[in-house]
């Protein structure tokens, strides 16, 4: 059912919507006590400030907030945000238990829907159980080695054309430039064609949807971010639906065409709604999460010219302007910078789940219906896992150190378990192909005392747009 149809069938009256707003901002009461004789303890915590709970403090500086909760309450604690009681779990042991989900008690769909609302429904993030497994098998056909090689050829051409439009400047705002480039690249690789005049419309629709994700007022009252997000979803649905018939009839090698024709081993084939849902979800991942990762990497390369020079030397050693498939493993410095940048600023700072039934986690009782968040952004800054965790130190991931191996769930920028990001390797190829060309063309610099702050209200990006000095090099 489309968003338009959902709105028409739901159509709540204004008075009902106002009541829902009041309910959305009312904080729940204390956390339920553990059942007598269960052998489990009650989850500690507090609701936070009236109306908003811990929403602002947790999104303003998630690492400081998470460390504070850990010190006060331990690795499992409850707080309130966005009108819900939320249990935050900190540390690799808790992350593994929730993400691996051996007993299928931590459901992804209701967890993500609380944060993403109806904006990114139907993708792999919001599927569970056997349905998730079946659909994942189809989607993974889009990310085989052969297909990634084909995507890389298209990426290189789109990146070259996009960088032709970059001009040396001081300041040069990195975030908007990268956003335009990643959206154009995702459109070409996934949809098979550039967006042309529709690029601004699609970009605005994504911005409205991601902006609505952290809205306090989570009903479609006119003028609210939530209402703009719903309108953005409708724009993208229409955009994809208009292209569906041609994709069904053709044999295009892009991701959209592949999803229209791919089948699972049991014969499963996506219907039109499922194709559109997956395309929108994958476009988001290729656009916004990659923009976040690239922004973090460019920031670190600008702040640490010794690493920029080292990565540039490896790119020059390849002897060609485009990265080829066999070159990716030779960009060692860029790989280390990527891993460390993803540790310092994780593109998806939390992974939400909801308990399907009563369960225990590290000795704490979680009732059915509990919203749980795994916090990789916090885990990636724990000093017991990462010595001097605020320091940029790509050598942490080098073969002679491998600090990430202290625990298999110490470093989880792409999640873990059955819901680990299906496009993780695509993101890696995308990032390396783009930065290879950037480093060959430009030197990136900032003032010695410059430090950006990342906005974690949605997917993390620099608050100031990351202004750098962009210099052309030979």
C-alpha positions, 0 to 999 in steps of 0.5 A, a space after each residue: 500500500 502506498 503512503 497516499 493510500 495509507 494516509 487516506 485509509 488512516 485519515 485521523 481527525 485533527 483532535 485524534 492527532 492532537 491526542 496522539 501528540 500529547 501521548 507521544 511527549 508523555 514520559 512513561 513511568 518507572 521500569 517494570 520490576 523483574 519477576 520474583 524468583 526469576 533470578 534476574 535484576 531490574 534494569 536501572 535508569 531514569 526518565 530524564 527531563 520532563 517531556 523530552 527525557 534524554 533525547 537532546 543530551 543523547 543526540 548532542 553528544 552520544 559518547 559522553 552521554 553513553 559513558 555517563 550512563 555506563 558509569 552510573 548504571 552499568 552496561 544496561 540501563 533505561 531512559 526515555 526519549 521520543 516518548 518511549 522508554 528505551 534500554 541502552 546496552 553498552 559493551 561488546 558482550 551485550 551487542 553480540 547477544 542482541 545482534 546475533 539474536 540466537 533465540 530470535 527474541 530481539 526483533 528488528 522491525 518494531 525497533 527500527 520502525 520506532 525511529 524510522 517511522 514509515 519512511 524506510 519501511 520494507 527494506 532489509 532493516 525492517 524484516 525479521 525471521 524467515 522473511 528477512 532471510 528469504 528477501 536478503 538472499 535476493 538482495 545479496 544477488 546485487 552485491 556479488 563480486 561480479 556485480 561489484 566489479 560492474 558497479 565500479 566501472 560505472 562509479 569511476 565515470 560518475 566520480 570523474 564527472 562529478 569531480 570535474 565540477 569541484 573548484 579550488 576554494 577556501 572555504 570549500 564546503 565538503 558535505 554538500 559537495 559529497 552529498 551531490 556526488 554520492 546521490 548522483 553515483 547511487 542514482 547511476 549505479 542503482 537506477 541506471 541513469 542520472 537524475 537530471 532535473 529531478 536531482 534536487 527533488 530527490 535530494 530534498 525528499 531524502 533530507 525531509 525523510 531523514 530529518 523526520 526520523 528524530 522528530 519529537 512530534 511523530 504524527 503528520 500534523 501540517 507543518 511538522 517535520 513528520 509531515 514533510 517526511 511523509 511527503 518526501 516518502 511519497 515523492 520517492 515512491 512516485 519516482 520509483 513507480 514511474 520507472 518500474 514498468 520499463 525495468 520490468 520489461 528490460 534487462 538493465 544491469 543496474 540494481 533496480 533492474 536486478 531487483 525486478 528480475 531476481 529470484 530466490 532459490 524457492 522462486 521468490 520474486 519481489 512484487 512492485 511494492 517490495 522493489 520500491 521499498 528496497 530501492 529506497 532503502 538502498 538509495 538511503 544507505 548509498 547516499 546518506 550513510 556513505 556521505 557520513 563516512 566520507 565526511 568523517 574521512 575527509 575531516 581526518 585526512 585534512 587534520 592529519 596531512 601525514 596520512 593524506 600524503 601516505 594515502 596519496 602516495 599509494 594511489 599514485 603508485 597505481 599509475 592510473 586515475 581510476 581504481 580497478 577491482 584488483 587495486 582495492 587491496 593495495 590502498 592500505 593507508 586508505 583502508 586504515 583511515 576508513 576503519 578508524 574514521 568509522 570507529 570515531 564517527 559511526 554512520 549508524 550510531 545505534 541499532 534498535 531492536 524490540 523484545 518479542 517476549 520476556 527475556 534476560 540480558 546480562 542478568 537483567 530482565 527485559 519484558 516483552 515490548 522493550 525497545 533496546 538500542 545497541 550503541 556502537 558509537 559508544 562502544 567504539 570509544 570505550 577505553 577498555 577496548 580502545 586505548 586513548 579512544 579519542 585519538 585518531 590512530 589508524 594503525 589500530 587496525 594494522 596487522 601488527 596491532 588489530 585492536 579491533 580483535 579484542 572482541 568480535 563485536 568491539 567494532 561494528 559500524 555495519 552491525 552484526 549477526 543476520 542483519 549485518 549490512 548487505 552492502 558493506 562491501 559496496 560502501 567500501 568500494 564506493 569510498 575507496 574509488 571516490 577518495 582515490 580520485 580526490 587525492 590524485 586531484 586535490 590537497 585538502 587542508 584545514 587550520 591547525 586548530 580546526 575541529 568540526 562537531 558532528 550532528 547526531 540528530 539523524 545520521 551524523 554529519 559535520 554541523 558546519 558543512 566541513 569547510 576545508 581549503 581545497 587545492 588542485 595538485 598536478 
